[in-house]
């Protein structure tokens, strides 16, 4: 009896020590959602993150990625993450504009001069500040992923200057900022879920849409909109979000493992993105898409009202100034 009591006491003490070290004692699977297909860079990057987490927790924590919109649209996954029904989601930061207004800043048209400028900003304290701003809304911002430069593509005619856009019906993301940008160009904005765009272009419900090369290719929009104009009007990044409800239940040591793994997945994602962007452009060009170099200055010239309308707080104005100052 004494031997059994001593053994039990030893096991209890060991368990207490294990938990006091800030480690979950039970296995856990974290569910993550993404609307993109299984081989898309964001999906592969979160899977890579999951491999790091699994390795560093000796298999206690796994990340299961549900790709292809199997758990719903981005707005659906955001709501599930907020409620704690999902642990994570990867969404366009545009989907967060009405939830966390500071996320509007990196979506502003013509804010970033290049991909290199974008990366310097997101990897700095500016990027961290925007990620942290989502916490009050119920989200832990883990990392920024690329989504390339968004450009306009059309069914019936190429876009070469801002005059070619006037009067067109253009599909945009379900974001007030995206709507305002298109309206500033003199076009009619049509907010629409990504899954509806192909049919809308094919039937003429919209004349044009705007997105990056991989989305233009993977969603087969190039089949019904052959003119791709390199307006590169925004470089809205993707954001990897974790549920604050679930985060608050995790021990600090596991939070660190997850956050570190998310950040380490960023260069992996960027490498995949660059490869995918080149591959996608080659596919659409081979299929007959015309790539047009427009007069960007004519687009930039009409963006002032967008900044006046959406850069409204001292924090946002400061962020814009700091971003523009990054060399």
Secondary structure, 3 states (H helix, E strand, C coil): CHHHHHHHHHHHHHHHHHHHCCCCCCCEEEEEECCCCCCCHHHHHHHHHHHHHHHHCCCCEEEEEECCCCCCCHHHHHHHHHHCCCCEEEEEHHHHCCCCHHHHHHHCCCCCCCHHHHHHHHCCHHHHHHHHCCHHHCEEEEEEECCCCEEEEECCCCCCCHHHCCCCEEEECCCHHHHHHHHHCCCEEEECCHHHHHHHHHHCCCCEEEECHHHHHHCCHHHCCCEEEEEEEECCCEEEEEEHHHHCCCCHHHHHHHHHHHHHHHHHHHHHHHHHHHHHHHHHHHCCCEEECCCHHHHHCCCHHHHHHHCCCHHHHHHHHHHHHCC
